[in-house]
Amino acid sequence: MSDTPDDAVRTYIAEHRAAFLGDLAEWLRIPSVSAQPEHDEDVRRSAQWLAAKLRDTGFPTAEVWEVPPAAPGAVQGAPAVFAEWPSGDPDAPTVLVYGHHDVQPAAREDGWDTDPFEPVVRDGRMYGRGAADDKGQVLFHTLGVRAHLAATGRTSPAVNLKLLVEGEEESGSPHFRALVEQRRDRLAADVVIVSDTGMWSETTPTVCTGMRGLADCEITLYGPDQDIHSGSFGGAVPNPATVAARIVAALHDENERVAVPGFYDGVRELTATERELLAELPFDESEWLRAARSYGTLGEAGHTTLERVWARPTAEVNGMGGGYQGPGGKTIIPASARLKLSFRLVAGQDPDRVEDAVRTWVASRVPSGIRHEIAFGAATRPCLTPLDHPALRSLARSMSRAFDGQKVRFTREGGSGPAADLQDVLGAAVLFLGVSVPSDGWHAPNEKVELALLLKGVETAAYLWGDLPGALH
């Protein structure tokens, strides 16, 4: 247990709240949109701003790391920020905090009530692109470590504290794994804390314990060399659009399980305890459907909705097309058709094996007379924190203190991110500390962060740095 006094932490946070929020607003004004080349210099300016702020916080080392192009002539990656603050304790564990400083595109005409890059505070919330995803959740670590030091009287953290804040997460982190491999020695850690997730709700504090992986592909099917007359040739030559439809129809069986042989190889099934923990969450399926803008649930038989979106692998059709799409009819056999598929992966699945299985399955369903090509994008591996890991218990204990003793529950996330690269390359357990809530509107107009919850993140971090050394020894 940590000897960090609660009152001292809360007093320090209250005294420095205004300055912290001023810093966040200043950072949000930098439109660090990694997906838009016209903002390349803004992404660089964001990295430089953060490095300077970390030095002001007290980090002896704060560097902007250039991300080299993946190949000669390729586009250079967006800069990342690395910072390090060694502990004065010789046996202190090393913690690496991960986040990102780039943001999604945003413009007033997208539906924002105010300029997305001119943050405003209203009703206890700060509105602005990046307020929750992810600048707010990165920056709370600056105040958290200062509160930890002030409350304990230390001059350096009780852990060796490192930060890695990348600049192209919103563009798919195309250079991230290579960066981690290149800088493996500098990034070495006992535990990784990812602050790019959220909580269940404002009133239910939770810790995420896993994210799914992702593999996606585009399949192009070629039939005749050009569109041909369906009367003269229909029924006598294969139609690529029909083949595409048959592939889609065969993707799942009658129980909504993915029908690709070998797809489930290695899948780590939920334990009874994990299912019980998910069932504890106050889940309202009708409310969830409203958020999904959908009218009914459907998924793998034998699993609840939460299990399906968090802990089971999936296959989805993201797009399909081929042939004539204009008004009226055009009686042709199209020359080609195209499918876009994505596969969410869970712990135990290997993206390379899944890709091989999909390639083999697609090839088996393409008839003679149809040529096909299949191209996969960069895969993301799944990531899972063991429920019995001592660092997870430490994190839950620290968050409970910040939330006045409330029980902290456990969630997973259905989405994907680069956390598994840190786990794979560094060989460290990955934990997730996030205080954003669903209403924050990540990637949407009027993104905001609840200021009271953001400060709970600060408080959790302040307790965590004092608690972890005892938990890991």
Secondary structure as the mmCIF struct_conf table of DSSP 4:
data_model
#
loop_
_struct_conf.conf_type_id
_struct_conf.id
_struct_conf.beg_label_comp_id
_struct_conf.beg_label_asym_id
_struct_conf.beg_label_seq_id
_struct_conf.end_label_comp_id
_struct_conf.end_label_asym_id
_struct_conf.end_label_seq_id
HELX_RH_AL_P HELX_RH_AL_P1 ASP A 6 LEU A 28
TURN_TY1_P TURN_TY1_P1 ARG A 29 ARG A 29
BEND BEND1 ILE A 30 ILE A 30
STRN STRN1 VAL A 33 VAL A 33
TURN_TY1_P TURN_TY1_P2 SER A 34 ALA A 35
BEND BEND2 GLN A 36 GLN A 36
HELX_RH_3T_P HELX_RH_3T_P1 PRO A 37 HIS A 39
HELX_RH_AL_P HELX_RH_AL_P2 ASP A 40 THR A 57
TURN_TY1_P TURN_TY1_P3 GLY A 58 GLY A 58
BEND BEND3 PRO A 60 PRO A 60
STRN STRN2 THR A 61 VAL A 67
BEND BEND4 ALA A 70 ALA A 71
TURN_TY1_P TURN_TY1_P4 PRO A 72 GLY A 73
BEND BEND5 ALA A 74 ALA A 74
HELX_LH_PP_P HELX_LH_PP_P1 VAL A 75 GLN A 76
STRN STRN3 GLY A 77 TRP A 85
BEND BEND6 GLY A 88 ASP A 89
TURN_TY1_P TURN_TY1_P5 PRO A 90 ASP A 91
STRN STRN4 THR A 94 HIS A 100
STRN STRN5 VAL A 103 VAL A 103
HELX_RH_3T_P HELX_RH_3T_P2 ARG A 108 ASP A 110
TURN_TY1_P TURN_TY1_P6 GLY A 111 GLY A 111
BEND BEND7 ASP A 113 THR A 114
TURN_TY1_P TURN_TY1_P7 PRO A 116 PHE A 117
BEND BEND8 GLU A 118 GLU A 118
STRN STRN6 VAL A 120 ARG A 122
TURN_TY1_P TURN_TY1_P8 ASP A 123 GLY A 124
STRN STRN7 ARG A 125 TYR A 127
BEND BEND9 GLY A 128 GLY A 128
TURN_TY1_P TURN_TY1_P9 ARG A 129 ASP A 134
HELX_RH_AL_P HELX_RH_AL_P3 LYS A 135 THR A 152
TURN_TY1_P TURN_TY1_P10 GLY A 153 GLY A 153
BEND BEND10 THR A 155 SER A 156
BEND BEND11 ALA A 158 VAL A 159
STRN STRN8 ASN A 160 GLU A 166
BEND BEND12 GLY A 167 GLY A 167
HELX_RH_3T_P HELX_RH_3T_P3 GLU A 169 SER A 171
TURN_TY1_P TURN_TY1_P11 GLY A 172 GLY A 172
TURN_TY1_P TURN_TY1_P12 PRO A 174 HIS A 175
HELX_RH_AL_P HELX_RH_AL_P4 PHE A 176 GLN A 182
TURN_TY1_P TURN_TY1_P13 ARG A 183 ARG A 183
HELX_RH_AL_P HELX_RH_AL_P5 ARG A 184 LEU A 187
BEND BEND13 ASP A 190 ASP A 190
STRN STRN9 VAL A 191 VAL A 194
BEND BEND14 ASP A 196 ASP A 196
STRN STRN10 GLY A 198 GLY A 198
BEND BEND15 TRP A 200 TRP A 200
STRN STRN11 SER A 201 SER A 201
TURN_TY1_P TURN_TY1_P14 GLU A 202 THR A 203
STRN STRN12 THR A 204 THR A 204
STRN STRN13 THR A 206 MET A 211
STRN STRN14 GLY A 213 TYR A 222
BEND BEND16 PRO A 224 GLN A 226
STRN STRN15 ILE A 228 HIS A 229
HELX_RH_AL_P HELX_RH_AL_P6 SER A 230 PHE A 233
TURN_TY1_P TURN_TY1_P15 GLY A 234 ALA A 236
BEND BEND17 VAL A 237 VAL A 237
HELX_RH_AL_P HELX_RH_AL_P7 PRO A 240 ALA A 249
TURN_TY1_P TURN_TY1_P16 ALA A 250 ALA A 250
BEND BEND18 LEU A 251 LEU A 251
STRN STRN16 HIS A 252 HIS A 252
TURN_TY1_P TURN_TY1_P17 GLU A 254 ASN A 255
BEND BEND19 GLU A 256 GLU A 256
STRN STRN17 VAL A 258 VAL A 258
BEND BEND20 VAL A 260 VAL A 260
TURN_TY1_P TURN_TY1_P18 PRO A 261 GLY A 266
HELX_LH_PP_P HELX_LH_PP_P2 GLU A 269 THR A 271
HELX_RH_AL_P HELX_RH_AL_P8 ALA A 272 ALA A 279
TURN_TY1_P TURN_TY1_P19 GLU A 280 GLU A 280
BEND BEND21 LEU A 281 LEU A 281
HELX_RH_AL_P HELX_RH_AL_P9 GLU A 285 ALA A 291
TURN_TY1_P TURN_TY1_P20 ALA A 292 ARG A 293
BEND BEND22 TYR A 295 TYR A 295
BEND BEND23 GLU A 300 GLU A 300
TURN_TY1_P TURN_TY1_P21 ALA A 301 GLY A 302
BEND BEND24 HIS A 303 HIS A 303
HELX_RH_AL_P HELX_RH_AL_P10 THR A 305 TRP A 310
TURN_TY1_P TURN_TY1_P22 ALA A 311 ALA A 311
BEND BEND25 ARG A 312 ARG A 312
STRN STRN18 THR A 314 GLY A 322
BEND BEND26 GLY A 323 GLY A 323
BEND BEND27 GLY A 326 GLY A 328
STRN STRN19 ILE A 332 ILE A 333
BEND BEND28 ALA A 335 ALA A 335
STRN STRN20 SER A 336 LEU A 345
TURN_TY1_P TURN_TY1_P23 ALA A 347 GLY A 348
HELX_RH_AL_P HELX_RH_AL_P11 PRO A 351 SER A 364
TURN_TY1_P TURN_TY1_P24 ARG A 365 ARG A 365
HELX_LH_PP_P HELX_LH_PP_P3 VAL A 366 PRO A 367
TURN_TY1_P TURN_TY1_P25 SER A 368 GLY A 369
STRN STRN21 ARG A 371 PHE A 376
STRN STRN22 THR A 380 THR A 380
STRN STRN23 CYS A 383 LEU A 384
TURN_TY1_P TURN_TY1_P26 LEU A 387 ASP A 388
HELX_RH_AL_P HELX_RH_AL_P12 PRO A 390 ALA A 402
TURN_TY1_P TURN_TY1_P27 PHE A 403 GLY A 405
HELX_LH_PP_P HELX_LH_PP_P4 GLN A 406 VAL A 408
STRN STRN24 ARG A 409 GLU A 413
BEND BEND29 GLY A 414 GLY A 415
TURN_TY1_P TURN_TY1_P28 PRO A 418 PRO A 418
HELX_RH_AL_P HELX_RH_AL_P13 ALA A 419 LEU A 426
STRN STRN25 ALA A 429 PHE A 432
STRN STRN26 SER A 436 SER A 436
HELX_RH_3T_P HELX_RH_3T_P4 PRO A 438 ASP A 440
TURN_TY1_P TURN_TY1_P29 TRP A 442 HIS A 443
BEND BEND30 ALA A 444 ALA A 444
TURN_TY1_P TURN_TY1_P30 PRO A 445 ASN A 446
STRN STRN27 LYS A 448 GLU A 450
HELX_RH_AL_P HELX_RH_AL_P14 LEU A 451 ALA A 471
TURN_TY1_P TURN_TY1_P31 LEU A 472 LEU A 472
#
